């Protein structure tokens, strides 16, 4: 079979193999005594705030060439908190390692560019995603999209409804190349139902499915990509909003 003149057999990314990896995280990392529920976030500012307020404490440190990443737990021992690296490969590697340590139920929270007009801070519960990144193809067979577990989706919706949070359920576009979000690609993603764009969801969900752990993700509407020009909307400076999103993620994982 050829796609635009290229034989799919020549595309290495499509060579999915479900066999055991040569380097398995569960064989390299020793399990620890930790809460099984884990909030994954990209909001380092919120983590620092929680540390200053003495709401969390460090229980483990992951080390790599890029530095140290800390796993925290809430003082009440209800859940863990971890700051993911940005981008599917790094975030996915972190998820693998937290699973190896003992994590079993995950909620990720972050910000996303919106492809349709949504106010800054509007909450999106991601139900599916277009796989425009590479990491997920190492964890599941090639497909255009991936969907989260429907029963878990319903569970998360019930939690959000119970705590009175306004949100929308939608599809995301996960891409490795945020500098290559062209107008034609944006238009195509909107046409197929994507409401936002980010860099990790489809990879994290594929890993969770492969390792058979629970995973969901909420995103808040950040920069705007629906106009003629990009509008950053100062989305990454809204610490109070980001703190609220982490707290919502905590409520979700505690009610899995």
Secondary structure, 3 states (H helix, E strand, C coil): CEECCEEHHHCHHHCCCCCCCCCCHHHHCCCCCCCCEEEEECCHHHHHHHHHCCCEEEEEEEEECCEEEEEEEECCCCCEEEECCCCHHHHHHHHHHHHHHCCCEEEEEEEEEECCCCCCCCEEEEEEEEEECCHHHHCCCCCCEEECCHHHHHHHHHHHHHCCCCEEEEEEEEECCHHHCCHHHHHHHHHCCEEEEECCHHHHHHHHHHHCCEEEEEEEEEEECCCCCCECCCHHHCHHHHHHHHHHHHHHHHCC
